[in-house]
Amino acid sequence: LNRELATKIMLTVHTEGRAVCGLFTRDIAETKAMQVNQYARESQHPLLCEIEKDG
């Protein structure tokens, strides 16, 4: 993920409340969501990462 795309995703989340950050297998998506939520919680960031099925 390059900086320009990461910034675009971040701004979409900020303005619209949600954005697609990637497409992964279920196991990888669950792991990434857990890592993001744990980091956000530890850093006291108001961020929630959720996964949903494509389509």
C-alpha positions in Angstrom: 0.0 0.0 0.0 1.6 3.2 -1.1 1.4 6.5 0.9 -1.1 8.1 -1.5 -3.6 5.2 -1.4 -3.2 4.9 2.4 -4.0 8.6 2.7 -7.0 8.3 0.5 -8.4 5.4 2.5 -7.7 7.3 5.8 -9.6 10.3 4.5 -12.5 8.1 3.3 -12.8 6.6 6.8 -12.6 10.0 8.4 -15.3 11.6 6.1 -17.6 8.6 5.4 -17.0 6.5 8.5 -15.8 3.4 6.7 -13.7 2.2 3.8 -12.4 -1.0 2.2 -8.8 -1.4 3.3 -8.1 -4.7 1.5 -9.4 -8.1 0.4 -8.0 -11.1 2.3 -8.8 -14.7 3.1 -11.0 -15.0 6.3 -8.1 -16.1 8.5 -5.8 -13.3 7.4 -8.6 -10.7 7.7 -9.5 -11.8 11.2 -5.8 -11.6 12.2 -5.3 -8.2 10.7 -8.6 -6.8 12.3 -7.5 -8.2 15.7 -4.1 -6.5 15.4 -5.5 -3.2 14.3 -8.1 -3.2 17.1 -5.6 -4.2 19.7 -3.2 -1.4 18.6 -6.0 1.1 18.5 -7.2 0.1 22.0 -3.7 0.2 23.5 -3.0 3.6 21.9 -6.5 5.0 22.9 -7.5 5.6 19.3 -11.2 5.6 18.5 -10.8 3.1 15.6 -12.7 -0.1 15.0 -11.7 -2.5 12.3 -14.4 -4.9 11.1 -14.4 -7.6 8.5 -17.2 -8.5 6.2 -17.7 -11.0 3.4 -17.1 -9.7 -0.1 -20.1 -9.3 -2.3 
